[in-house]
Amino acid sequence: MKSKAEIINKDSLSPKGRVGVEVIFKLLSEIPDPEIPVINIIELGILRDVILTDDLCTIVITPTYSGCPAMRVIEDDIRTKLKEIGIVNVKVDLVYTPAWTTDWISDEAKEKLRAYGIAPPDHSSIDKQVLLGKSRDLKCPLCGSKDTEMISQFGSTACKALFRCKECKEPFDYFKCL
């Protein structure tokens, strides 16, 4: 990973000598999701926009669901990360429209989730079966078996359901489609 000095060089500055939007996105990609540290806030689709004006840096984020306890930590991490490069006038806008969806999780992040032991959503539509408490066939992220069962519609966090693989007997989280 590049140091802050390497990220911010003369080519990354705007004509007025300010850091550009691309550099800020790159810097914020270093912020992991507090509940799933193998993916960052960009890969998860939480970071929606960076808006620079003469005296303000506005960061637009969308929670994975309303009331997500990780959002305060993410806001603090954003402010800390930007302060490292001298940006102190920061506004973090929490937007709920459009609502976050698992469609915003990058394919790379889905693979990281699988490797971490969380079954990512396979498709981009709302998974009404899990949201309504009904089971569904899922591939175990640990052994690949499709012989799985839902234990609880809520896993380690409210945005995940808890499943168990009948083959390897291991429990695993499933990132619910929202």
Backbone as a chain_set.jsonl record, in Angstrom:
{"seq": "MKSKAEIINKDSLSPKGRVGVEVIFKLLSEIPDPEIPVINIIELGILRDVILTDDLCTIVITPTYSGCPAMRVIEDDIRTKLKEIGIVNVKVDLVYTPAWTTDWISDEAKEKLRAYGIAPPDHSSIDKQVLLGKSRDLKCPLCGSKDTEMISQFGSTACKALFRCKECKEPFDYFKCL", "coords": {"N": [[0.832, -1.169, 0.0], [0.46, 2.223, -0.759], [2.123, 5.041, 0.705], [0.775, 7.942, 2.428], [2.048, 10.195, 1.431], [2.837, 9.31, -1.088], [0.365, 8.889, -2.283], [-0.721, 11.452, -2.415], [0.417, 13.522, -4.582], [1.958, 15.91, -6.836], [0.526, 15.502, -9.195], [-1.934, 14.673, -8.359], [-3.265, 16.792, -7.384], [-5.677, 19.438, -7.614], [-6.052, 22.205, -9.952], [-6.05, 24.368, -8.184], [-4.459, 23.546, -6.191], [-5.544, 21.739, -4.445], [-6.49, 18.562, -3.041], [-7.734, 16.041, -5.182], [-10.943, 14.527, -6.107], [-10.637, 11.831, -6.875], [-8.385, 11.002, -5.462], [-9.319, 11.203, -2.868], [-11.342, 9.254, -2.894], [-9.702, 7.009, -3.259], [-8.205, 7.082, -0.895], [-10.263, 6.763, 1.014], [-10.961, 4.206, 0.426], [-9.428, 2.688, 2.017], [-10.741, 2.315, 4.342], [-12.134, -0.067, 6.302], [-15.186, -2.018, 6.486], [-16.65, -1.903, 9.631], [-17.877, -4.167, 10.728], [-17.346, -6.207, 8.991], [-14.39, -6.728, 8.301], [-12.893, -7.47, 6.024], [-13.719, -6.247, 3.744], [-14.018, -3.042, 2.149], [-15.514, 0.269, 2.567], [-16.173, 1.244, 0.078], [-16.262, -1.011, -1.615], [-18.419, -2.294, -0.428], [-20.418, -0.59, -1.091], [-21.296, 1.531, 0.386], [-20.124, 4.095, 0.41], [-21.102, 6.765, -1.427], [-20.638, 9.232, -2.736], [-18.288, 11.923, -3.295], [-17.932, 15.243, -2.671], [-16.47, 18.194, -3.511], [-16.036, 21.507, -2.507], [-15.105, 24.982, -2.4], [-14.459, 25.374, 0.339], [-15.195, 23.084, 1.707], [-15.468, 19.565, 2.22], [-17.618, 17.2, 1.267], [-18.908, 14.142, 2.133], [-20.792, 11.523, 0.976], [-22.756, 9.018, 2.244], [-24.45, 5.847, 2.459], [-26.357, 3.921, 4.629], [-26.308, 0.343, 5.213], [-28.628, -0.632, 6.244], [-31.379, 1.024, 7.852], [-30.605, 2.368, 10.971], [-28.239, 1.031, 11.319], [-25.597, 0.115, 13.334], [-22.933, 0.471, 12.725], [-22.515, 2.774, 11.272], [-21.825, 5.157, 12.636], [-19.22, 4.652, 13.453], [-18.036, 4.407, 10.949], [-18.407, 7.026, 9.964], [-16.737, 8.432, 11.78], [-14.276, 7.227, 11.119], [-13.984, 8.138, 8.488], [-13.679, 10.923, 8.854], [-11.299, 10.914, 10.379], [-9.499, 9.742, 8.553], [-9.475, 11.639, 6.481], [-8.508, 13.833, 7.841], [-5.871, 13.083, 8.181], [-4.689, 13.811, 5.797], [-4.898, 16.493, 5.853], [-7.429, 17.555, 5.454], [-9.889, 19.091, 7.058], [-12.344, 20.337, 7.257], [-15.059, 18.807, 7.059], [-18.045, 17.337, 5.969], [-20.319, 14.845, 6.631], [-22.742, 13.295, 4.926], [-25.551, 11.423, 5.526], [-27.458, 9.465, 3.59], [-30.61, 8.142, 2.697], [-32.05, 7.576, 0.508], [-31.468, 6.772, -2.792], [-32.379, 3.642, -1.273], [-29.938, 1.518, 0.233], [-28.672, -1.365, -1.426], [-27.935, -4.811, -1.975], [-27.042, -5.005, -4.505], [-25.129, -3.123, -4.813], [-22.798, -4.119, -3.819], [-19.585, -4.922, -4.75], [-18.358, -7.313, -7.203], [-15.844, -8.286, -6.582], [-15.801, -7.83, -3.827], [-17.797, -9.609, -3.044], [-16.533, -12.047, -3.465], [-14.512, -11.797, -1.562], [-16.079, -11.831, 0.747], [-17.061, -14.458, 0.626], [-14.661, -15.927, 0.903], [-14.065, -15.191, 3.474], [-15.935, -16.494, 4.877], [-18.598, -15.824, 4.781], [-21.637, -16.16, 3.184], [-22.217, -14.621, 0.217], [-24.764, -12.569, -1.429], [-26.179, -14.138, -4.258], [-27.511, -13.11, -6.391], [-29.184, -10.213, -7.803], [-31.64, -9.399, -6.874], [-34.27, -8.686, -4.51], [-34.285, -10.799, -1.773], [-36.847, -12.307, -0.894], [-37.574, -14.657, 0.374], [-35.734, -15.157, 2.51], [-36.036, -12.76, 3.91], [-38.649, -13.002, 4.761], [-38.447, -15.003, 6.539], [-38.247, -17.552, 5.57], [-36.563, -20.491, 4.539], [-33.827, -21.058, 2.24], [-32.037, -22.436, -0.53], [-28.637, -22.431, -0.216], [-25.232, -22.055, -1.092], [-22.643, -23.407, 0.735], [-20.127, -21.355, 2.059], [-17.82, -22.417, 3.004], [-17.395, -25.192, 2.401], [-18.676, -25.57, 0.006], [-20.973, -27.063, -0.39], [-24.437, -27.524, -1.222], [-26.248, -28.341, 0.54], [-27.723, -26.989, 2.859], [-29.123, -25.208, 5.695], [-31.369, -22.779, 7.095], [-30.814, -21.319, 10.199], [-31.467, -19.101, 11.712], [-33.146, -16.083, 10.918], [-31.681, -13.903, 11.51], [-28.305, -13.147, 11.742], [-24.959, -12.689, 12.778], [-25.118, -9.97, 12.569], [-27.843, -7.682, 11.939], [-28.161, -7.495, 9.199], [-27.544, -9.889, 8.148], [-28.277, -13.401, 7.759], [-28.407, -16.454, 9.648], [-27.014, -19.497, 8.81], [-26.559, -23.084, 8.458], [-24.347, -25.573, 7.402], [-25.186, -28.728, 6.298], [-23.495, -30.641, 5.444], [-20.674, -30.099, 6.129], [-21.188, -29.306, 8.657], [-20.773, -26.797, 9.721], [-21.612, -23.511, 10.94], [-22.676, -20.53, 9.194], [-22.758, -17.107, 8.085], [-25.145, -15.425, 6.031], [-25.273, -12.924, 3.707], [-27.92, -10.955, 3.497], [-30.092, -10.304, 0.759], [-31.079, -7.125, -0.016]], "CA": [[0.0, 0.0, 0.0], [1.239, 3.451, -0.85], [2.043, 5.962, 1.835], [-0.031, 9.143, 2.147], [2.86, 11.093, 0.595], [2.802, 8.796, -2.457], [-0.98, 9.076, -2.815], [-0.895, 12.868, -2.706], [1.567, 14.11, -5.253], [1.544, 17.084, -7.612], [-0.43, 15.118, -10.225], [-3.246, 14.403, -7.771], [-3.835, 18.046, -6.907], [-6.446, 20.227, -8.565], [-5.313, 23.424, -10.314], [-5.957, 25.28, -7.04], [-3.572, 22.954, -5.206], [-6.291, 20.892, -3.51], [-6.583, 17.138, -3.351], [-8.863, 15.753, -6.048], [-11.939, 13.539, -5.713], [-10.102, 10.473, -7.075], [-7.469, 10.729, -4.355], [-10.133, 10.996, -1.677], [-11.932, 7.912, -3.028], [-8.634, 6.024, -3.033], [-7.896, 7.121, 0.535], [-11.386, 6.198, 1.757], [-11.019, 2.762, 0.168], [-8.658, 2.052, 3.089], [-11.604, 2.174, 5.522], [-12.888, -1.321, 6.254], [-16.461, -2.082, 7.178], [-16.321, -2.31, 11.008], [-18.428, -5.483, 11.05], [-16.779, -7.171, 8.046], [-13.15, -6.018, 8.0], [-12.224, -7.879, 4.787], [-14.166, -5.395, 2.647], [-14.019, -1.622, 2.506], [-16.798, 0.951, 2.412], [-16.467, 1.405, -1.346], [-16.653, -2.326, -2.117], [-19.73, -2.593, 0.118], [-21.386, 0.317, -1.709], [-21.745, 2.536, 1.362], [-19.65, 5.409, -0.04], [-21.849, 7.103, -2.638], [-20.113, 10.384, -3.476], [-17.377, 12.884, -2.674], [-18.209, 16.545, -3.281], [-15.523, 19.205, -3.046], [-16.286, 22.914, -2.809], [-13.952, 25.78, -2.0], [-14.08, 25.262, 1.746], [-15.839, 21.944, 2.342], [-15.439, 18.239, 1.605], [-18.83, 16.483, 1.667], [-18.871, 12.712, 1.86], [-22.157, 11.0, 0.981], [-22.778, 7.583, 2.527], [-25.76, 5.233, 2.651], [-26.244, 2.744, 5.494], [-26.824, -0.908, 4.653], [-30.023, -0.616, 6.673], [-31.567, 2.118, 8.809], [-30.247, 1.972, 12.324], [-26.994, 0.253, 11.311], [-24.717, 0.674, 14.359], [-21.588, 0.716, 12.21], [-22.413, 4.042, 10.552], [-21.105, 6.162, 13.434], [-17.796, 4.294, 13.358], [-17.619, 4.745, 9.582], [-18.301, 8.497, 9.917], [-15.522, 8.8, 12.512], [-13.133, 6.774, 10.321], [-13.872, 9.047, 7.338], [-13.105, 12.188, 9.353], [-9.905, 10.643, 10.77], [-8.713, 9.489, 7.337], [-9.312, 12.902, 5.757], [-7.652, 14.705, 8.66], [-4.493, 12.653, 7.933], [-4.139, 14.52, 4.634], [-5.101, 17.925, 6.031], [-8.803, 17.994, 5.188], [-10.545, 19.121, 8.363], [-13.717, 20.815, 7.113], [-15.716, 17.648, 6.45], [-19.456, 17.086, 6.271], [-20.717, 13.501, 6.229], [-24.191, 13.229, 4.708], [-26.145, 10.101, 5.549], [-28.637, 9.499, 2.723], [-31.38, 6.903, 2.736], [-32.697, 7.421, -0.786], [-32.086, 5.455, -2.831], [-31.987, 2.73, -0.205], [-28.833, 0.625, -0.087], [-29.042, -2.679, -1.91], [-26.775, -5.692, -2.175], [-26.564, -4.768, -5.874], [-23.991, -2.2, -4.732], [-21.595, -4.842, -3.393], [-18.807, -5.287, -5.934], [-18.088, -8.746, -7.364], [-14.616, -8.563, -5.814], [-16.179, -7.887, -2.411], [-18.546, -10.858, -2.835], [-15.537, -13.118, -3.329], [-13.867, -11.61, -0.261], [-17.032, -12.311, 1.743], [-17.069, -15.92, 0.552], [-13.39, -16.4, 1.475], [-14.121, -14.876, 4.897], [-16.901, -17.411, 5.485], [-19.956, -15.278, 4.685], [-22.226, -16.423, 1.869], [-22.717, -13.365, -0.352], [-25.947, -12.75, -2.274], [-25.817, -14.605, -5.599], [-28.264, -12.388, -7.413], [-29.358, -8.802, -7.473], [-33.013, -9.056, -6.513], [-34.571, -8.822, -3.096], [-34.47, -12.188, -1.38], [-38.032, -12.292, -0.036], [-37.641, -15.884, 1.17], [-35.008, -14.967, 3.769], [-36.635, -11.645, 4.635], [-39.9, -13.466, 5.351], [-38.152, -16.067, 7.487], [-38.258, -18.857, 4.917], [-35.237, -20.97, 4.187], [-33.506, -21.138, 0.817], [-30.823, -23.208, -0.802], [-27.437, -21.619, -0.324], [-23.96, -22.768, -1.178], [-21.795, -23.167, 1.906], [-18.887, -20.687, 1.66], [-16.679, -23.149, 3.554], [-17.119, -26.448, 1.682], [-19.313, -25.525, -1.309], [-22.176, -27.899, -0.432], [-25.727, -26.83, -1.273], [-27.08, -28.955, 1.57], [-27.655, -26.031, 3.961], [-30.401, -24.851, 6.289], [-31.364, -21.548, 7.859], [-30.991, -21.489, 11.641], [-32.14, -17.892, 12.172], [-33.113, -15.041, 9.892], [-30.71, -12.889, 11.917], [-27.003, -13.71, 12.045], [-24.111, -11.902, 13.67], [-25.661, -8.616, 12.49], [-29.204, -7.72, 11.401], [-28.153, -7.571, 7.734], [-27.171, -11.25, 7.767], [-29.035, -14.522, 8.314], [-27.515, -17.52, 10.097], [-27.241, -20.794, 8.171], [-25.659, -24.17, 8.83], [-24.114, -26.55, 6.344], [-25.451, -30.079, 6.779], [-22.363, -31.473, 5.017], [-19.496, -29.896, 6.992], [-21.735, -29.02, 9.995], [-20.346, -25.475, 10.191], [-22.536, -22.391, 10.736], [-22.14, -19.413, 8.412], [-23.662, -15.997, 7.829], [-25.547, -15.132, 4.659], [-25.552, -11.509, 3.55], [-29.262, -10.923, 2.933], [-30.373, -9.39, -0.344], [-31.999, -6.066, 0.357]], "C": [[0.886, 1.245, 0.0], [1.08, 4.297, 0.397], [1.211, 7.171, 1.432], [0.734, 10.107, 1.231], [2.856, 10.627, -0.856], [1.437, 8.985, -3.095], [-1.176, 10.524, -3.234], [0.397, 13.41, -3.291], [1.076, 15.255, -6.126], [0.527, 16.749, -8.692], [-1.831, 14.882, -9.669], [-3.925, 15.664, -7.257], [-4.607, 18.747, -8.01], [-5.619, 21.46, -8.928], [-5.15, 24.406, -9.157], [-5.074, 24.701, -5.943], [-4.275, 22.087, -4.181], [-6.275, 19.444, -3.978], [-7.839, 16.907, -4.177], [-9.761, 14.64, -5.51], [-11.395, 12.113, -5.814], [-9.183, 10.066, -5.927], [-8.256, 10.447, -3.074], [-10.808, 9.621, -1.733], [-10.887, 6.842, -2.727], [-8.289, 5.933, -1.541], [-9.012, 6.458, 1.356], [-11.561, 4.7, 1.503], [-10.197, 1.986, 1.2], [-9.505, 1.816, 4.341], [-12.39, 0.872, 5.4], [-14.264, -1.157, 6.884], [-16.173, -2.581, 8.591], [-16.809, -3.712, 11.37], [-17.873, -6.587, 10.154], [-15.466, -6.584, 7.537], [-12.424, -6.436, 6.712], [-12.679, -7.08, 3.576], [-14.209, -3.949, 3.109], [-15.364, -0.977, 2.165], [-17.159, 1.231, 0.951], [-16.952, 0.083, -1.924], [-18.059, -2.707, -1.649], [-20.814, -1.694, -0.476], [-21.932, 1.368, -0.766], [-21.341, 3.94, 0.922], [-20.289, 5.721, -1.39], [-21.213, 8.236, -3.431], [-19.146, 11.181, -2.612], [-17.593, 14.201, -3.413], [-17.265, 17.568, -2.662], [-15.993, 20.587, -3.471], [-15.082, 23.682, -2.291], [-13.502, 25.532, -0.569], [-14.631, 24.024, 2.455], [-15.675, 20.666, 1.524], [-16.656, 17.49, 2.15], [-18.713, 15.041, 1.21], [-20.291, 12.189, 2.006], [-22.09, 9.491, 1.178], [-24.221, 7.124, 2.739], [-25.594, 4.01, 3.533], [-26.814, 1.505, 4.816], [-28.257, -1.146, 5.099], [-30.169, 0.503, 7.702], [-31.31, 1.599, 10.215], [-28.981, 1.145, 12.406], [-26.014, 0.88, 12.312], [-23.31, 0.999, 13.868], [-21.426, 2.094, 11.578], [-21.663, 5.11, 11.342], [-19.596, 5.914, 13.382], [-17.263, 4.676, 11.978], [-17.463, 6.256, 9.433], [-17.011, 8.958, 10.6], [-14.269, 8.413, 11.725], [-12.906, 7.673, 9.113], [-13.202, 10.348, 7.778], [-11.621, 12.014, 9.715], [-9.026, 10.49, 9.54], [-8.466, 10.79, 6.579], [-8.422, 13.883, 6.531], [-6.175, 14.371, 8.444], [-3.854, 13.386, 6.758], [-4.469, 16.015, 4.673], [-6.487, 18.426, 5.704], [-9.562, 17.92, 6.509], [-11.988, 19.612, 8.294], [-14.501, 19.767, 6.32], [-17.164, 17.579, 6.913], [-19.761, 15.68, 5.764], [-22.231, 13.482, 6.154], [-24.626, 11.777, 4.666], [-27.418, 10.177, 4.711], [-29.297, 8.12, 2.704], [-32.101, 6.619, 1.427], [-31.686, 7.701, -1.886], [-31.547, 4.579, -1.699], [-30.851, 1.831, -0.691], [-29.379, -0.726, -0.524], [-27.782, -3.523, -2.077], [-26.273, -5.619, -3.614], [-25.306, -3.909, -5.866], [-22.718, -2.877, -4.239], [-20.85, -5.277, -4.654], [-18.596, -6.802, -5.991], [-16.839, -9.159, -6.592], [-14.932, -8.697, -4.324], [-16.961, -9.16, -2.109], [-17.592, -12.036, -2.679], [-14.798, -13.017, -2.0], [-14.781, -12.1, 0.863], [-17.028, -13.835, 1.803], [-15.812, -16.493, 1.209], [-13.354, -16.191, 2.986], [-15.111, -15.783, 5.648], [-18.32, -16.901, 5.529], [-20.464, -15.549, 3.277], [-22.776, -15.104, 1.316], [-23.988, -13.62, -1.155], [-25.5, -13.148, -3.679], [-26.468, -13.794, -6.708], [-28.545, -10.975, -6.942], [-30.791, -8.428, -7.141], [-33.228, -9.269, -5.023], [-34.891, -10.284, -2.801], [-35.623, -12.261, -0.38], [-38.116, -13.542, 0.828], [-36.959, -15.693, 2.519], [-35.626, -13.836, 4.571], [-37.933, -12.042, 5.323], [-39.695, -14.646, 6.288], [-38.179, -17.456, 6.887], [-36.846, -19.233, 4.515], [-35.033, -20.903, 2.675], [-32.231, -21.94, 0.658], [-29.658, -22.258, -1.014], [-26.234, -22.53, -0.417], [-23.118, -22.4, 0.036], [-20.494, -22.505, 1.453], [-17.642, -21.443, 2.135], [-16.352, -24.408, 2.755], [-17.779, -26.506, 0.309], [-20.583, -26.356, -1.426], [-23.423, -27.025, -0.514], [-26.707, -27.402, -0.257], [-26.98, -28.111, 2.843], [-29.053, -25.761, 4.494], [-30.266, -23.56, 7.068], [-31.638, -21.875, 9.326], [-31.799, -20.309, 12.186], [-32.089, -16.852, 11.059], [-32.222, -13.867, 10.276], [-29.425, -13.573, 12.337], [-26.251, -12.82, 13.012], [-24.475, -10.42, 13.649], [-27.032, -8.724, 11.839], [-29.25, -7.845, 9.882], [-27.731, -8.954, 7.231], [-28.103, -12.254, 8.414], [-28.033, -15.613, 8.683], [-27.948, -18.851, 9.491], [-26.27, -21.812, 8.739], [-25.55, -25.102, 7.625], [-24.336, -27.94, 6.934], [-24.3, -31.023, 6.43], [-21.179, -31.336, 5.975], [-19.877, -29.512, 8.422], [-21.373, -27.637, 10.539], [-21.439, -24.43, 9.975], [-21.865, -21.31, 9.88], [-23.207, -18.354, 8.259], [-23.96, -15.916, 6.342], [-25.901, -13.652, 4.606], [-26.862, -11.383, 2.808], [-29.346, -9.927, 1.783], [-31.401, -8.384, 0.116], [-32.194, -5.126, -0.805]], "O": [[1.917, 1.3, 0.671], [0.041, 4.273, 1.058], [0.969, 7.403, 0.247], [0.142, 10.753, 0.365], [2.87, 11.455, -1.767], [1.339, 9.215, -4.301], [-1.738, 10.792, -4.296], [1.346, 13.714, -2.569], [-0.123, 15.537, -6.148], [-0.262, 17.612, -9.078], [-2.807, 14.89, -10.42], [-5.043, 15.602, -6.747], [-4.248, 18.668, -9.185], [-4.603, 21.734, -8.291], [-4.205, 25.195, -9.15], [-4.95, 25.299, -4.873], [-3.687, 21.73, -3.16], [-6.072, 19.153, -5.157], [-8.884, 17.5, -3.91], [-9.392, 13.912, -4.588], [-11.658, 11.283, -4.944], [-9.206, 8.92, -5.478], [-7.899, 9.562, -2.297], [-10.84, 8.906, -0.732], [-11.169, 5.877, -2.017], [-8.107, 4.842, -1.001], [-8.739, 5.688, 2.277], [-12.228, 4.009, 2.272], [-10.267, 0.758, 1.248], [-9.042, 1.189, 5.294], [-13.216, 0.725, 4.499], [-14.481, -0.27, 7.709], [-15.505, -3.604, 8.74], [-16.219, -4.371, 12.225], [-17.92, -7.764, 10.511], [-15.432, -6.002, 6.453], [-11.431, -5.808, 6.347], [-12.101, -7.209, 2.496], [-14.409, -3.66, 4.289], [-16.231, -1.601, 1.553], [-18.33, 1.432, 0.631], [-17.948, 0.054, -2.648], [-18.803, -3.361, -2.378], [-22.001, -2.004, -0.373], [-22.923, 2.029, -1.078], [-22.13, 4.877, 1.047], [-20.045, 5.026, -2.376], [-21.237, 8.217, -4.662], [-19.18, 11.125, -1.383], [-17.453, 14.265, -4.635], [-17.262, 17.779, -1.449], [-16.31, 20.817, -4.638], [-14.133, 23.078, -1.791], [-12.304, 25.484, -0.29], [-14.541, 23.925, 3.679], [-15.736, 20.688, 0.295], [-16.722, 17.181, 3.34], [-18.451, 14.764, 0.04], [-20.925, 12.389, 3.042], [-21.461, 8.775, 0.398], [-25.087, 7.9, 3.142], [-24.776, 3.142, 3.229], [-27.689, 1.601, 3.955], [-29.022, -1.802, 4.391], [-29.194, 0.884, 8.35], [-31.758, 0.513, 10.584], [-28.674, 0.605, 13.468], [-25.64, 2.043, 12.162], [-22.575, 1.729, 14.534], [-20.298, 2.539, 11.369], [-20.927, 5.898, 10.749], [-18.803, 6.85, 13.279], [-16.159, 5.208, 11.861], [-16.49, 6.72, 8.837], [-16.279, 9.783, 10.053], [-13.31, 9.182, 11.67], [-11.762, 7.944, 8.749], [-12.261, 10.813, 7.135], [-10.795, 12.868, 9.394], [-7.929, 11.045, 9.486], [-7.361, 11.017, 6.087], [-7.679, 14.663, 5.935], [-5.322, 15.256, 8.512], [-2.636, 13.566, 6.716], [-4.342, 16.716, 3.669], [-6.701, 19.638, 5.679], [-9.844, 16.835, 7.017], [-12.777, 19.324, 9.194], [-14.596, 19.827, 5.094], [-17.464, 17.743, 8.096], [-19.494, 15.36, 4.606], [-22.922, 13.629, 7.163], [-24.123, 10.994, 3.861], [-28.36, 10.879, 5.081], [-28.629, 7.086, 2.697], [-32.691, 5.553, 1.253], [-31.097, 8.781, -1.906], [-30.421, 4.753, -1.235], [-30.802, 1.436, -1.856], [-30.423, -1.171, -0.046], [-26.694, -2.99, -2.295], [-25.189, -6.121, -3.913], [-24.509, -3.96, -6.803], [-21.655, -2.255, -4.245], [-21.427, -5.929, -5.525], [-18.648, -7.486, -4.969], [-16.783, -10.247, -6.019], [-14.395, -9.573, -3.645], [-16.808, -9.735, -1.031], [-17.82, -12.92, -1.854], [-14.491, -14.036, -1.38], [-14.312, -12.714, 1.822], [-16.997, -14.427, 2.882], [-15.898, -17.443, 1.987], [-12.682, -16.936, 3.698], [-15.123, -15.832, 6.878], [-19.163, -17.464, 6.227], [-19.805, -15.21, 2.294], [-23.703, -14.535, 1.891], [-24.266, -14.761, -1.525], [-24.561, -12.57, -4.226], [-26.001, -13.807, -7.847], [-28.191, -10.591, -5.827], [-31.126, -7.244, -7.129], [-32.448, -9.956, -4.364], [-35.677, -10.914, -3.507], [-35.404, -12.275, 0.831], [-38.681, -13.489, 1.92], [-37.531, -16.025, 3.557], [-35.732, -13.937, 5.793], [-38.282, -11.477, 6.36], [-40.664, -15.225, 6.78], [-38.139, -18.444, 7.62], [-36.033, -18.368, 4.189], [-35.99, -20.709, 1.926], [-31.452, -22.097, 1.598], [-29.695, -21.391, -1.887], [-26.23, -23.639, 0.117], [-22.908, -21.222, 0.325], [-19.82, -23.023, 0.562], [-16.53, -21.132, 1.708], [-15.187, -24.674, 2.46], [-17.474, -27.401, -0.479], [-21.215, -26.349, -2.483], [-23.466, -25.93, 0.047], [-27.865, -26.988, -0.204], [-26.259, -28.458, 3.779], [-30.047, -26.05, 3.828], [-29.213, -23.264, 7.632], [-32.571, -22.611, 9.65], [-32.697, -20.486, 13.009], [-31.094, -16.756, 10.341], [-32.021, -12.946, 9.484], [-29.437, -14.469, 13.181], [-26.829, -12.266, 13.947], [-24.178, -9.694, 14.597], [-27.352, -9.755, 11.247], [-30.269, -8.259, 9.329], [-27.581, -9.161, 6.026], [-28.657, -12.0, 9.483], [-26.947, -15.691, 8.108], [-29.095, -19.274, 9.639], [-25.295, -21.466, 9.406], [-26.531, -25.375, 6.932], [-23.741, -28.288, 7.953], [-24.147, -32.077, 7.047], [-20.73, -32.32, 6.562], [-19.014, -29.403, 9.294], [-21.645, -27.344, 11.703], [-22.12, -24.45, 8.95], [-20.639, -21.198, 9.852], [-24.403, -18.645, 8.296], [-23.138, -16.288, 5.505], [-26.738, -13.183, 5.378], [-26.925, -11.67, 1.612], [-28.751, -8.851, 1.828], [-32.476, -8.756, 0.587], [-32.941, -4.154, -0.695]]}, "num_chains": 1, "name": "protein.A"}
